[in-house]
Amino acid sequence: MRVLRARFVVVLLGVVAVLALAGPAAAHVGDGRAGSDFDGRVLSVTPAVPGVTVRVLQFGDELEVVNPTGTELAVPGYSGEPYLRIGPDGVWRNRLSPATTINLDRFGRTPLPADADPLAAPDWVQVSTQPEYTWHDHRTHWMSEGQLPPAVAADPTTDHVVLEWTVPMAYGGQDVVVDGELTWSPPPPGWLVWPLYAVLLLAVVAAGWSGPGPLAGALALGAAASLWHALATPVPSVTQGSHAGAVVSALLPALLVAGVSVLGIRAARRVRGGLTGVLAVVAGWLLLVQGLPDVDVLWTANVLATGPGVLGRAAVAVLLAGGAGLVAGGALAARRSRRDPVTAGVPAGAPG
């Protein structure tokens, strides 16, 4: 029996090692930020264009246009030059438009090529066969890296409208105007949230020291947070895949956490403290791997997730603080079980 348990733990640790290497790179949709104090949204499209959707992504950093209609939609560059054509033939981008190079980087730091010229005849290059495109549009987000907007710097305790932006387009030759705004909100106060994170961490560690029962409760909490975090995966850009596919991908590590937690809870019910502790360590490490890509959620105002932002932040707090607590508490439980034959699941007086 001990040999089987040892082999089982080795297999689990192998899976954890694989996820530790692959998880952080793939867990976050788009490999962008999970939290920000900025946020952007589209207010109106005038006139309305049935079938065409315009969406702001990544807290205002990107603009997405989907045009499945039979009419082409054109987006000019920053000097009014031809930049994008999105329509039934896919997406075509003007190679000579300065916007083509400027939009490669969020802060527009890529040097322009020598032949970039807004007055030159367009040189169209097809960049997608689908009628959809996502790009950094510098009209929709704050461009000064490491510097707050003046109004925010003057009063960082209240909400602010940082930008009211406009992006012109043309649909079948008809002018279309997309209006939106970029806002800034104060992050949650550190004096409130950081003590809560610390209390959560210490409570889970204490659960590991208290015995298999409390540790089983911590495992259940971790599994619930992991599943919610996966189900709250945000809708990705259309150029990156479907929402259903993103949720399924996020559910795979969450289901693994749930499976390990169920085994740990069963071991706790049988008063097998040593096995419960080992499984808690494995579950805790999996939670950390799942939560680390989204660590910025803990100190930002807005959360990139479907559903209430407070639940998204709470889930990440459990993944990180609770995960670290399970690693430490599980190790304590496993160590304690060596000295306590009852919690180890070995009858008193039985041979070791």
ChimeraX attribute file (.defattr): number of C-alpha atoms within 10 A of each C-alpha:
attribute: neighborCount
match mode: 1-to-1
recipient: residues
	/A:1	6
	/A:2	7
	/A:3	8
	/A:4	9
	/A:5	11
	/A:6	12
	/A:7	12
	/A:8	12
	/A:9	16
	/A:10	12
	/A:11	12
	/A:12	16
	/A:13	17
	/A:14	12
	/A:15	14
	/A:16	20
	/A:17	15
	/A:18	10
	/A:19	19
	/A:20	16
	/A:21	11
	/A:22	12
	/A:23	21
	/A:24	17
	/A:25	13
	/A:26	15
	/A:27	23
	/A:28	22
	/A:29	23
	/A:30	15
	/A:31	12
	/A:32	12
	/A:33	17
	/A:34	24
	/A:35	24
	/A:36	20
	/A:37	18
	/A:38	24
	/A:39	25
	/A:40	26
	/A:41	19
	/A:42	18
	/A:43	13
	/A:44	13
	/A:45	19
	/A:46	13
	/A:47	12
	/A:48	12
	/A:49	12
	/A:50	8
	/A:51	10
	/A:52	16
	/A:53	14
	/A:54	18
	/A:55	16
	/A:56	25
	/A:57	20
	/A:58	21
	/A:59	23
	/A:60	24
	/A:61	23
	/A:62	21
	/A:63	24
	/A:64	18
	/A:65	20
	/A:66	20
	/A:67	24
	/A:68	17
	/A:69	15
	/A:70	12
	/A:71	14
	/A:72	19
	/A:73	25
	/A:74	24
	/A:75	20
	/A:76	18
	/A:77	22
	/A:78	18
	/A:79	13
	/A:80	14
	/A:81	20
	/A:82	25
	/A:83	24
	/A:84	25
	/A:85	25
	/A:86	26
	/A:87	23
	/A:88	17
	/A:89	15
	/A:90	18
	/A:91	23
	/A:92	21
	/A:93	22
	/A:94	24
	/A:95	21
	/A:96	25
	/A:97	29
	/A:98	22
	/A:99	28
	/A:100	18
	/A:101	17
	/A:102	20
	/A:103	18
	/A:104	14
	/A:105	13
	/A:106	18
	/A:107	17
	/A:108	16
	/A:109	11
	/A:110	12
	/A:111	9
	/A:112	16
	/A:113	11
	/A:114	7
	/A:115	11
	/A:116	16
	/A:117	17
	/A:118	19
	/A:119	12
	/A:120	12
	/A:121	12
	/A:122	16
	/A:123	13
	/A:124	17
	/A:125	13
	/A:126	14
	/A:127	13
	/A:128	15
	/A:129	13
	/A:130	17
	/A:131	22
	/A:132	23
	/A:133	22
	/A:134	18
	/A:135	17
	/A:136	24
	/A:137	24
	/A:138	22
	/A:139	20
	/A:140	26
	/A:141	27
	/A:142	19
	/A:143	15
	/A:144	9
	/A:145	8
	/A:146	6
	/A:147	10
	/A:148	15
	/A:149	17
	/A:150	10
	/A:151	14
	/A:152	18
	/A:153	10
	/A:154	9
	/A:155	11
	/A:156	16
	/A:157	12
	/A:158	11
	/A:159	15
	/A:160	17
	/A:161	16
	/A:162	20
	/A:163	17
	/A:164	15
	/A:165	18
	/A:166	17
	/A:167	19
	/A:168	17
	/A:169	22
	/A:170	15
	/A:171	19
	/A:172	13
	/A:173	11
	/A:174	10
	/A:175	13
	/A:176	20
	/A:177	15
	/A:178	17
	/A:179	17
	/A:180	21
	/A:181	20
	/A:182	23
	/A:183	19
	/A:184	24
	/A:185	19
	/A:186	19
	/A:187	19
	/A:188	15
	/A:189	12
	/A:190	11
	/A:191	8
	/A:192	9
	/A:193	14
	/A:194	15
	/A:195	11
	/A:196	14
	/A:197	18
	/A:198	14
	/A:199	14
	/A:200	20
	/A:201	23
	/A:202	19
	/A:203	20
	/A:204	29
	/A:205	27
	/A:206	20
	/A:207	24
	/A:208	31
	/A:209	21
	/A:210	15
	/A:211	24
	/A:212	32
	/A:213	18
	/A:214	19
	/A:215	29
	/A:216	25
	/A:217	18
	/A:218	27
	/A:219	29
	/A:220	18
	/A:221	17
	/A:222	30
	/A:223	26
	/A:224	18
	/A:225	25
	/A:226	27
	/A:227	20
	/A:228	19
	/A:229	27
	/A:230	24
	/A:231	19
	/A:232	19
	/A:233	24
	/A:234	19
	/A:235	19
	/A:236	19
	/A:237	22
	/A:238	15
	/A:239	14
	/A:240	13
	/A:241	13
	/A:242	12
	/A:243	16
	/A:244	13
	/A:245	13
	/A:246	20
	/A:247	19
	/A:248	14
	/A:249	16
	/A:250	24
	/A:251	20
	/A:252	13
	/A:253	22
	/A:254	25
	/A:255	15
	/A:256	20
	/A:257	28
	/A:258	21
	/A:259	14
	/A:260	23
	/A:261	27
	/A:262	17
	/A:263	17
	/A:264	29
	/A:265	26
	/A:266	16
	/A:267	22
	/A:268	25
	/A:269	14
	/A:270	15
	/A:271	20
	/A:272	24
	/A:273	33
	/A:274	26
	/A:275	27
	/A:276	35
	/A:277	33
	/A:278	22
	/A:279	29
	/A:280	35
	/A:281	27
	/A:282	24
	/A:283	31
	/A:284	32
	/A:285	26
	/A:286	30
	/A:287	29
	/A:288	24
	/A:289	24
	/A:290	29
	/A:291	26
	/A:292	17
	/A:293	21
	/A:294	25
	/A:295	19
	/A:296	18
	/A:297	27
	/A:298	24
	/A:299	19
	/A:300	19
	/A:301	21
	/A:302	25
	/A:303	26
	/A:304	25
	/A:305	19
	/A:306	14
	/A:307	14
	/A:308	10
	/A:309	17
	/A:310	12
	/A:311	17
	/A:312	25
	/A:313	26
	/A:314	17
	/A:315	25
	/A:316	27
	/A:317	25
	/A:318	28
	/A:319	32
	/A:320	28
	/A:321	25
	/A:322	33
	/A:323	32
	/A:324	24
	/A:325	28
	/A:326	37
	/A:327	26
	/A:328	22
	/A:329	31
	/A:330	33
	/A:331	22
	/A:332	23
	/A:333	32
	/A:334	27
	/A:335	17
	/A:336	20
	/A:337	24
	/A:338	15
	/A:339	10
	/A:340	15
	/A:341	18
	/A:342	14
	/A:343	23
	/A:344	25
	/A:345	17
	/A:346	17
	/A:347	11
	/A:348	10
	/A:349	7
	/A:350	7
	/A:351	6
	/A:352	8
